[in-house]
Amino acid sequence: MAIKALFPTLLYHSGLAKTVGERFSRTLLDECQALAASDDAGQRWSAKHYLGGYTSYGSLDRLHQVSSVFAGLARRLDWHVKAFARRLPYDLRGRTLAMTDCWLNVMPAGVVHSLHLHPTSFISGTYYVQVPKGAGALKFEDPRLSKMMAAPPGRAFVSVPAKAGDVILFESWLRHEVPPARYAGERISISFNYAWSVKAESARKRSTR
């Protein structure tokens, strides 16, 4: 008798605190706090769509292209994203991965990030800048849930706690949320997406065929 795992859902969780360094971590936290305080357009968007919290998703969603500090974080994340992609069941020969979106989230106690996915991306993730004790964990939905017509009760969600300096990566189709929690301070995180594209050299070869 043999039991095999077909189509597993992979999750990448790693600590970057040592490789990033205390100085960069402090600079990144300062940059996040300054942005949250000065982004008037983001504050207005958040007042309508992110009640009680702040996100730059509706105002500045490509922070790696406008801030050298966020660009530095993107360079540090690239290696981890490529390492995760190599474990996924896709043919990436002749293709490259690049960050397309990057935005800031500030969640005081009680703020909810509702269940969602990232439909136009390949790999998504979150880097944790500040995580107070008791802050909400990233919660993933079993992707098979809608197809379990006659299954007995089981575990439909998995919560993955993280600490400051951690990065969590997942395929962008995997639905996730951050439920409300009681804690002191602010949960500060940076969300991002990666997409794939055909390398220029590969594209040229195809065009000459």
Secondary structure, 3 states (H helix, E strand, C coil): CCCCCCCCCCEEEEECHHHHCHHHHHHHHHHHHHHHHHCHHHHHHHHHHCCCCEECCCCCCEHHHHCHHHHHHHHHHHHHHHHHHHCCCCCCCCEEEEEEEEEEEEEECCCCEEEECCCCCCEEEEEEEECCCCCCCEEEECCCHHHCCCCCCCCCEEEECCCCCEEEEEECCCCEEECCCCCCCEEEEEEEEEEEEECHHHHHHHHCC
